């Protein structure tokens, strides 16, 4: 009886922890859409949402309610089951990946040793939702969008994987907490400096993976209407929308953890500023770093025109892939030579 009650308690406690992560994430997704509309509005010298609530703060809530009460229309020739399963397959990996994200030294849902591998596997699964949505819709526009998205994700997944291999080589661990702890020191001991090409490739591949501008050919409005979710409406459309923004936040979190030291203070090791900011919780620094990356997502959208499909493929295969492979060789030499504060003791560990 005691064993059963312990199991039940463990399950309940895990569910509570999941809710504590997912609820703020969903709120963050809602207000990221608001931030996007406001920031891009100011970049284009207009105001953005300003009607619902003070300064438009309730606009995301209004949008969510509107989509909740809209009818979910199933196209006549669609595969009904797959049509409904696709949005779930799209958002589930985006949420499940947060299980291994460390928010602070001890603040992590599952401190698994193969955390990096788990994240790479889950971020790869997301594309299945897009492919199934395109096929099940029985629309040529949706199918074209799905095919483009699949090719794009496969192309950039390889470069992202190699960038993660670079981080694994430097830290000597697949555990995300250990990767952050390996970057302790000062701002220059973080991996953004020795792995700068991998850092740039990883983040830009992340932008391409999430189908964000300027890599958003999967939903190129001028060519294929709305791409893979052209036939979706109501809550099913909202879930695709949530998945895109949840993936953006995930890429921002991973970029911060792998290359900028996650929850570690940027003032670490600086004589006066380090003691002054010692009281600030690590979660605050992680959120600050994530917000920089999220701003870059929005800035790219406001600045760059959409790439042509062949240009996207060329960038992935002929630029990013050779750069990552070359830099892995450079890093291997640096580790062998025990260069600087980054790679000393990696071979011994």
N, C-alpha and C positions, 0 to 999 in steps of 0.2 A: 504493500500500500504506500509505504514511504517513498519507494522508488518511483511509483507512478506519479505521486504528487510532486516529487522533485522534477520529473520530466515535464509535467504540466507547467510548473513554475518557470522552468528554463525556457519553454516555448513561449509562454506569456511575456517573459522578460525580453526575449529576442524580438517579439512582435512590437513591444513598446519602443525598443531601440530603433527598429525599422521605421516606425511612425515618426519618431523624433528626427530621423534623417530625411524621410520623404516629404513630410508636411512643409518644412521650411524650403525644401527644394522646389516643390510645386508653387509655393508663394514666390520664390525667387524667379521661377520661369515666367509667372504671370507679370511680375514687375520688370522683368528683362524686356518683355514686349513693349511695355510702357516707356522704359528707358530708351529703347531703340527708336521708337516713334518721336520721342522728345529730342534726343540727341541729333538724329538725322534731320529733324525739323529745323533745329538751330543751325546745323551745317548748311542747310538750304535756305536760310534766312526766312523761316516761318515759325509758327509757334508750336504746332503739333497738338495732341489732344488737350483740350482745356475746358470742356463742357461738363463732363460727369464728375461731380464732387469738386472739392477745392483744387484748383490747378490741374484738373483732369486725373487726380489720383485714383478715382474709382473706375476709370475706363477699362482696365483688365477684368475687373469683376463683372462689369456690364457685358463685355464681350463673351466671357465664360457663360454667363446666364443665358445670353442670346443663343449661343451654340447648343447649350443643354436642351433648350426647348424647341429646337428645330427638328424637323422630321428627318430620320435616316432613310434616304431613298436607295433601294436596291435596284440597280439596272436589270432589265428583263433578261439579258443574255449572260448576266454575271454568275460566277460560281459563288453561291450565297455564303457557304461556310468559310471559304478562304477569304472572301471579301470582308467578313467581320473579323477574322483571325489576324489579318495583315497588320492593322494598327496596333494590336496587342503585341505582336512579334516585333514591332518597331520600337515601342516604348519600354518593353520589359528589360532588354539588355542595358538601355540607358539608365534605368533605375538600379538594376542588379549590380552594376559595376561599382556603385557607391559603397558596397559592403566592405571593400578593402581600402577605401580612401582614408588615410589617417588625418584627422582634423587637428590633432595635438599629439604630444608624446604618448599619451595613454588613451586618447579618444579615437577609437577605431572599432567598428562593429566586428570584423573578423581579421585578426592579425595573422593571416596565413603567409607561409613562407614563399609561395608561388604567386604572390599578389599581382606582380607585373604580367605574368603569363595569363592569369585569370582576366585581367583588364583587356589584354590584347585579344583574347579569344572572344570576349563578350562584345567588344566594339566591332568585331568582324561579323557577328551574327545579325546586327541591326539591318544589314542590307537585304536580308531575306524578306523582311517585312515589306520593303520597297518593291522587290521583284514580284512577290506574291500579289501585292496591291495592283501592280501594273497588269499582271496576267489575269487576275480574277475579275477585273473591271470590264473585260471584253471591249476595250476601246483602243483604237490604234494610237491615240495620243498618249494614253496612260502607259501602253506597252513600250512605246518609244522612250518615254521618260524613265521607265524602269530599266530598260536596256542601257541607256546612257549612265544611269546611276550605278548600275552593277559594274560596268567597265571602269568607271571613275574610282569607285571604292576599292576595287581589286588593284588598280594601278597605284593608288596612293597608300594602300595598306602595306605594301612591301617596303616602301621608303620609311613609313612609320615604324615598322617592325625592326628595320636596321637601326633606326635612331634609338629605339628602346634597347637594342643589343649594345649600343655604345654606352648607355647609362649602366647597364648590367655589368659590362666590362670594368667600368670605372669604380662602381660601388662594390662589386664582388658579391652581390646579393639580389634576389628577386623580390625581397620583402620591401614594400614601399616605405615603411618606417625606418628600416636600416639604410635605405637610399638617402633619406632626408638626414639621418644622423651622420652619414658619411660626409655630408657637406658642411659640417660645423666648422666654425672659424670666423672668417669675415666675409664681406660681400664678394671678394675675389676668389674665395675657396669654393663657391657654388659652381655647379657644372656648366653654367651658361658660358663661362669663359673658355675652358679647354674644349668643350663640345659645341662651340658656337654654330658651326655649319649644321650639326645634327639638331640643335635647338631650333634654328630657323626652319629647317626642313620639316621637323616634327610639327611645329605650330601651323605652318602653311598647309601641310598634308591634313592636319586636323580641320582646317577651314574647308578643304576640298571634301573630306570625309563627311562633313555635316551638310554638304550641298549648299553652302552659303556663298553669297556673292564674293568674288567674281567667278566662282566655280559652280554657279547654280544652273548649269545647262539642263539638269534633270527636270527643272520646273521653269524652263525658259518661256515666259508668258508670250513673247513675241512670236515664238515658233510653234510650241506644242501646248498652248492654252495653260494648264496648271501642272502639266507633267503627270506623275504617277497618281496624284490624288485628285485628278480632274472630276471623277465620278463620285467623290466622297462629299458628304454634307453632315451637318449637325455634330454630334459628339464624336463620330468616327474621324471626321476631319480635324476636330479639336485635338484628338489624341496624336495624330501625325504632327500637328503644330507643337504640342507639348514635347514630343520626342525630339524634334529638331532643336528646341531651345535647351532641353535637358542634356542633349549631347554637347551643345556649345559649352554649357557650364562644366560638364565632365572634362572636356578637352582643356579648358582653362585651369581646372583643378590639377589635372595631370601635368600640364606644362609647368605649373608653379611648383609642384612636388618634385618633379624629376630634374628640373634645371635651375630653379630659383630658391631651393631649400625649404619649400613647403611652409611649415609653421615657424621656422627659425626667423629671428629678427634680422632685418636688413642692416641694422646698426651693430650687430654682433662683432665684438673685437675692436670697436671704435672707442677710444678712451672715455670721452665725456658722455656721448650719446647712449652707449651700452648700459651703464648703470641707471641713467635717467629713464630708459624705456624697459627696464627689466620687469616691471610690474604688468606690462601689457600682455594679455593672454595670446598664446600662439595662434589660436583660431582667428584672431583679428588680423594678424600678418598674412595668414593664408587667404583670407577673404579680400584683403587689399591687393595681393598679387593676382588673384583671380579676376578682380574687377579691371585691372590693367589689360589683361588678355581679352576680356569681354568687350572693353571699349575698342580694342583693335578690330574685333569682329565687326562692330558697328561702323567703325571708321572705314574699313575696307569696302563695306557695302555702299557707303555714301560717296566714295572716291572713285573706285575703279569700274570701268564698263565690263560687261560679261565677256569672258573668254570664248573664243570659238571652240567647238568640240575637239578639233584636231590639235589646237594649241594646248588644251588641257592634257591630252594624251602625251604630247611631246614633252611638256614640262615634267610630268610624272616619270616617264621612262627614260628620257634622254638627259635630263638635268638632275632631278632629285636622286634618282637611283645611283648614278655614277658618283655623285657627290658623297652620299652616305657610305658607299663601299670604299671609296678612297679614304675618307676620314676614319673609317674603322681600322684601316691599315696604319694610318698615322698614329691613331690612339694606341694600337698594339705596340708600336715602336716606343711611344712615350711611356707606356706601362712597363715595358721591358727595361727602359732606361731609368725608371722610377722618377719621372720628371715632376718637379715642383711639389706643392702641397697636395695636389689632387691624386697623383698616382703612386706616391711613396707607400710602400707596405701592402699594395693590392695583391702582389704575387704571394707574399708571405701569408696573407689572410686566406 
